[in-house]
Amino acid sequence: MRWSETYIPTLREEPTEAEIISHKLLVRAGYIRKLAAGVYNYLPMMQRVLLKITRIVREEMDRAGAQEILMPVLHPAELWLATKRWEILGKELMKMKDRHLRDLVLGGTHEEVVTNLVRGELRSYRQLPLNLYQIQTKFRDEIRPRFGLMRSREFIMKDAYTFDADENGLKTSYQKMVDAYFRIFERCGLETKKVESDTGAMGGKAAHEFMVMVETDGGENVIFACDNCDYAANIEKAISIEPSEQESKEAEKPLQKVSTPNMKTVEEVTRFLNVPARKLVKTLLYKADGEVVAALIRGDRQINETKLKNSLEVIELEMADAVTVQRITEAQVGYAGPVGLKGVKLIGDKEVLNMTNFVTGANEDGFHLTDVNIDRDFKLDAVADIRSAAPGELCPKCEKGRLKTAQGIEVGNTFMLGTKYSEALNATFVDEHGQERFFIMGSYGVGITRTAQAAVEKFHDEAGIIWPVPIAPYLAEIVPVNIQDEKQREAALEIYHKMLDRNLEVLLDDRNERAGVKFNDADLIGIPLRITIGEKSLKEGKVEVKVRGSQATVSLRKDEVLEGFLKILSEIESTGKESTKT
Ligand SMILES: [Zn+2]
């Protein structure tokens, strides 16, 4: 392709709307343009990247025995009401009305539709397992779309759905998808980590996310990984073992009320009382499906709202507002405590169970209680793991290693759904004993547009993008230093046509621009190999080949450039991630 004939609107300036580097680079390098909040155009170069990722995904899904279909984007609301996800997903679900004022959904995932599709027609255990997938535009009404294609409202996804006769079948189907996912991302030039994740609104028994680990701010997911074994989980899911602290051995002291004027935060109170934060219990009030609950965790811990929500088995969870806190505790925010708190369910983090003689709010302005003890001073209605794991804690799997945090970008996910959707939509088959049974299902997603941006977040430098070879829009870019120089132009065209004859994807920068502009743009758009044709080397019958991301240039004879190019290409492909790592 000639630059003059395609559309690559590069920008000198950083786009103001972009916060993370990959988003900035995709806009600056002319790959994407925003149409509305969280809605993007994919320009010619981006479309080439997306088609390459799509092709890899398709090949690996087909190889795993999945069948490609295409389901509608527009769904009747009835299906979503039947599985209750109309309410569970709430405003995130893109809803609309047609001219007859019937409710419709713009699909963000297709569990309902695919279950409805097979219901009544996939009837025999002999037809199982079945894996159906599609590659399609999805919608999600993000409250705050940001980070370009990472948190957009419209995006491209591959989604697959498996139907099995029993749990063992699901395990086999699930493992096949996990294996396929590792191959997909590896073929895209991306190393991924598989981490345990919360099943969230998808429901089901187990779930995993595939993460591209990054060292930039673009990693929107915090994951915990063991430094000794393969345990890894995202922050919502990660659990840890806290070595018992012996505090339970302290003898119970008498409860006391102490004056803590204007001391409200954990830091203020513990400093004032001269106790460590671990001797205080925070009382956090939430509205869970409209009811007020109090969550108790140790002062130095972070509450994990996903875990809290799961343990309460509620759909909506939000911090109680100040008015509610004042009504319940009869005190200002900052003085809530479990002792004497009425009409509120008390849920304690399991760590709190081991604590004795701790500090809490007194439900009275300017006062706290010290030497509080569970059972003697108040009763817990429930105990659960409701805190986030912390770096340095013991791994729950090997019980030896320590947990370390890292930043990741989720590019794929897998869910063991079980019978959640088949039961809700009454989708059954007949087993070998003639019994009606619900399908055991799994669902599996790959974010196509997200994968593209994750690659940019992972592989770039100050000058621009450094595409992994397998998903680069072109393999090579030919840059004649001066297109008006006849010799340079002829040499450029000669190499260009030779490459086209060999079906090599090549971009020829035939613009009448200064060399500096063309070199800057070449670095910005990130094609793996640049072939520079300049006056000086051409006099010696040579051209220069440079690998994007490395400083080294190789001088090749013009008539040997094709062979030389292919050799370098296979070298950077085989060293893969190393050569493109920043
Ligand atoms: Zn471990």
Boltz pocket constraint, residues with backbone or C-beta under 6 A from the ligand:
constraints:
  - pocket:
      binder: B
      contacts: [[A, 226], [A, 227], [A, 228], [A, 229], [A, 230], [A, 231], [A, 395], [A, 396], [A, 397], [A, 398], [A, 399], [A, 400], [A, 401], [A, 402]]
      max_distance: 6.0
